[in-house]
Amino acid sequence: MTPLRASIEGVSLWAPFMPGWAVAGEVLSGRLAPVQPPCPIPPPARLPPAERRRAPQTVALALAAAEEAVAASGRDPGSLLAVFASTHGDLPVIDDLCRTLVHTPTLVSPTRFLHSIHNAPAGFWSQLNHNGHAHTAVSGAACSFAQGLLEALVQCEAEQQPVLYVAYDTAAVGALTHTTASESALAVALVLAPHGDGHPNASLTATVTSHPVPPPEPQGAQVQPLQRNAMAAALPMFEWLARREAAEGAWPLGTHQSLSLRYCP
């Protein structure tokens, strides 16, 4: 396929041990130790108080990363296309709904059901920013990070417009811990813009190949608490961004394809 190229205008990473890119960039580059004790996921400050109290973890997590990346890019959030990716969606809400269905099925909350829908964070982000563009919610099992990034790069190239990409996952809880492997919380975000717009930003070049590859492994011991998060595949790339060194790697897109990335700081 023809390589896809995009400039990186905004970056964010939020995790309990790395709350925001100012800290995460230092931790991932080895210049700072992870934050202790871990920080709670910040409530979405821009939501009305009643909505803020009810907002599930995935919404709070995704919005924290999205808002930081967009602010760093200087772009108007109302003008951006957006792609949101999550392996599992909101596991705590799904567990709560399942327990309610078992014990008191007539008390299922319509609000909680809406929060369980996979595109809930995209919907909240769109409403908060008065963004009327169509947005994409992606889930690709263990390949969700790469699948979502490929979608964002394709949209950026095809539409010649900047795209916000947000990827996030939370911890499994309750009975889901027996079937779903995800721990802690992690969200990453990028604002990608069409390459060659005259700004000297870092860039990504991507190609899809038919060669299967194993998922890459992060290099730093600092990310150990996040390696069992379902979105941990994002960590090696964000180590590149933190170190600001040219790098190449490949991520599986499925059983038979992979996404090869080249980063130029």
N, C-alpha and C positions, 0 to 999 in steps of 0.2 A: 504494500500500500504506500501511497505518497506520505512522507512524514508530516506529522502535525506539529506546528510550532506555535508557542504562545509566550508572552511576557508575563512574569510574575510581579504583580503590583502590590499585593497585600498578603500577609502571612499571619496565621494565628495557630496556637495550640493551647488547649486547656485540659488539664488533668489535676487531680487533687494534690499531686506532688510538684506540679509545674503549672501554676495558675496564671496563664497568659504568656504571650510570646516573649515579653521582656525577661521573664524568669526562664521559660522553657528553652529559649535560644542559648542562654548561658549554661543551663544544665546539660543540654544535648551536646554542646561543644566541649564539655568537661571542665568549664571554668567555675561552676557553682554546684554545690550539692543539692539534691532534691529537698524541697520544703518539708519541714517537720514542725508540728504535726500536719497531716494533710488537710487541705482546705475543703470546706463544703462547696457544692456547686452553687454559684451565686444565683439568687432569684432574678428573673427578668425584670429589671427596674422600670422598663418602659411600659410594662403591662399595667392596667388598672389594678388596684389592690385586690379585688375579689378574684380576678383572673390570675394574678401573681401567686396567690395562695394555692390555687388549684393546679397551676402549671406543673406538668410532670417533669421528671428528671431529663428526659431527652430534649424537651423544648428548652429548658433552662440551659442545658449543656450546649446544644447546637447554636442557640442565640448568642451565648457568651463568645464562642469562636467566630461566628459570622460577623458580629458587630465589630470585633477587634480588627479582623482582616479588612473589612470595608473601610473602617476609619483610617487604617494604614494606607489604603490605596488612594484615598482622597476622592473616590467616586461617589456619585449620588446613589444611595441604595435603591431609590425608586426606579433607576434606569437599568438595573442589572438583570440579566438572565440568571437563573440559579439552578444548581443541581445539588440535591441532598442525598447522601448515601448512608445506609445503616444496615448492618448484618441482620439484626434481630428486632429492631424497633424498640418500643418501650417495654422492657421485660417486667419491671415492677408493676406497671398498670395491667399487663396481661395476666400476671400472677394474681393480682387483686380481683380481676374480673372472673377468673377461673374459680377462685375460692368462693366468691359470692354466688356464682352459678351452682356450686355444689351445695352450699349451706343455706343460702337465702335467695333463691333465684328471682323472686319478685322484687328484690331491692337493687337490681343492677342499675347503676347510674348511667343515664344517657351521656352525661359529660365525660365520665371515665371511658365510656365506649369510644367517644370521639377522640379522646386522647390516645387511644390504643391504635388508631389508624396510622399507617406507616408514613403518610405525608403530613402528619400534624405539625412538626416543626417548620416545614416549608410553608404551611398555611399561616401559622403565627407570624413568621418572618414577613411574608407577603403583606399581611394586614397591617402590621406595625409600620411598615415602610411605604404604604400606599402604592405598592408595586403591582401593577395589573398584568405583567407578563405571565405567560404560561411557564410553570416550573416543573422540574422532573425529580421524582423520588425513585431511587435505585436500591435494589437489594440483590446481591449476587453471592450469597452464602460467604464462604471464606475468601472469595475474590471481590467482595463488595468495594473495597477501597479502589482497586485498579479499575473495576467496571465503571464506578462513578467518575473517576478521573478521566477515563477515556471518553465518556459521555460529555463531560465539561469541555474537553479539548475539541471534540467534534463540533459542538455547538459554537464554540468560540471561532473556529475556522469557517464553519458553514455560514454563520450569521454575520461574521466580522463585527462582533460586539463583545464587550467584556462580560465575563461569566463569574459568578460566585460559586465556588465548590466547597461544600461542607460535608464532612464524614464524621460519624459519631457512633458510639455504643456505650451502654452502661453495664452494670453487673447483673448477672442472673440472681434471682432471689427465690425463696420458697422451694416448691417442688421442681421448678425449672432448673435448679442447680444440678439435678440428676440427669438432665437431658441437654443442657445448653452450657457450653464452656465460655464464660465471659466474666471477668472480674474487674473491679475498679471502674473508672469512668474516663473516657478519652474522646475529645473532639478536635479535629483539625480543620482548617479553612484556608483557602487560597482565592485571591481575585486574579483571574487570568484575563489578559487582553490580547487582541490580535498582534502578532509579531510584526515588527518593522514600523511601529507608529512614531519612531523618532526619539523615544525615551530610552535611556540607557539602563533598562531594568534587567534583572536576571531572567533567564529564559529556560523553557523546557522544550525538548524535541522528542516526540513519541512516534513509535512505529509498532504495528501489530504483526507478530510472526506466528507461524504454525508450529513452533517448537515449544513443547511444554517445559516449564521451569519450576523449581521449588520456590516457595516464598522466600524473599530475602530476610536476613536476620539483622537486627540492629547491632551496632558495634559496641556501644557504651554500656557499662554496667549500671549507669544511672537509671536506665529505663526498665530495669528488672521488675519493678512493681506493676508495670503496664503490659508486660509481654503476654499475659493471659487475657487481656482485653480483646474482644472480637475485632477491633479496629487496629490492632497492633501492627498490621502490615504497613501502616502509614509511617511508622517511626523511622525506618531507614532513610526515606526521602527527606523527612524533616531534620534528620541529622545532617544531610547534605546542606540544607538551607541554613542551619545554624552555623556550620563550619565555613560556609561561603567558599567552598572549593569545588572545582569541576568534578563531576562524578557521573558514572553510568551504572545502570542496573536493570533488572527485569522482574516483573510481577506476573504471576499466573492470572489469566482471565477465565480459566476453566480447565477442562481436561486436555484440550488440544491447542490452545492458543496462549500467547503471552504478550504483555505490554512492555516494550523496551523503552527506557527513558534515558535521556542525556540532559544533564543539568549544567548550565553555564552561568556562573555568578556574575 
